[in-house]
Amino acid sequence: MKTIQNICGTTTKEIVIDVAKQNYDYLKNLIQQLEVDGESELNIQIKITKNGVSVDLNLSESLLVLNALATKKIALRGGAWSAIGKRVEKPLLIKLCELCGVPKKNYNAENFIRDNTKKFDREIDFKLYGKGGEEYFCEVKLMGGGNPESADAVIARNSKIFVADTLSRQNKNQLDSLGIYWLEMKNHSHEDILNQFRNILKDLNIPFIK
């Protein structure tokens, strides 16, 4: 639906059906050509049974079913990973603060909007407070490196600290150029992650136990 919205500018029922049919026909023709080119190499047949009635699918139909299942799996996995991320983002930052001895008064994990005067403004994951009362917004994205949304999210929310599972070199360069501190979790030891976080706290003058 997002793809159709981006391409067509709308997701009305008529447009969705038309685009879906076009893509189905394209995929079907592609698979039929594959069947002709590699008929001796491919031998897939799916049998579907429901309420005692069975139907055998030929190679083209079987590949269409496999493609649909693969697409659904990706959608489910993406949704599950997003849900998991939402549930661990705040606890992750709270645990980092606890392990580094940041006083409770110097961080805030409540749900809040960055600017309440804007109905469209997006929610911030976490706040840290400097010794002088300065507010620093924190963003967490547990996603793979190279995803352009990684850095875009923190830029859109005007955050000062970005915690990520993985960041590409391009993401890091972009964040560095904008003066945004980043913390990469993957492929780093427990102590290295804490040291990275301590360095950020030190630079921003946020109290912690050294």
C-alpha positions, 0 to 999 in steps of 0.5 A: 500500500505504501508503494502504491501511495508513493507511485500513484499518489492514492490508494483508492480501491480502483487504483489498488486493484488495477496496480495489483492486476498489472503486477500479477500479470507481469509476474505471471508472464515472467514466471511462464518465461522462466518455465519455458527457459528452464523447464528441465530444471524446475519441478515444483507442484503445490496441492491445496486441499480445503473441505475435502476438495483438492486442486493441483497447481502447475509450475507457474501457479505454484511459483505465484503462491510461493511468491505471495507467501514470501511477500507475506513473510517479509511483511510479518517479519517487518511488522514483528521487528517493528513491534519488538523495537517499540517495546525495547527502545525505552528500556534499552536507554533506561538500562544504559543510564542505570549502568552508567549511573545517570541520576534519574532526574537527568533522564525522562522515558515518558511518552511525549511530543517534542512540540505540543503546539504542533499536532503533527509533531512526532513522538520522542523516544527519550530525553536526557538533561544536562547539568544546566537543565539542557534538554537532549532528545534521543532516538532509537532505531533497531534496524539494519545498516544502510537503511536511509530511514535510520538517519532520516528519523533522527533528523526529522525529530531534531534529536541530539543522540541516536542509538542504533543496532547497525549504522552504515558508514554513510549514516555515520558520516551524515550524523557526524556532519549534523553534529548528532551523537550516535551509538552503534550496538551491534558487533561491540562488546558490553563495555565498549557500548557503555564507554561510547555512551559515557563519552556522549554523556561527558561531551553533553555535560550530563551527570554520570558515575565515572 
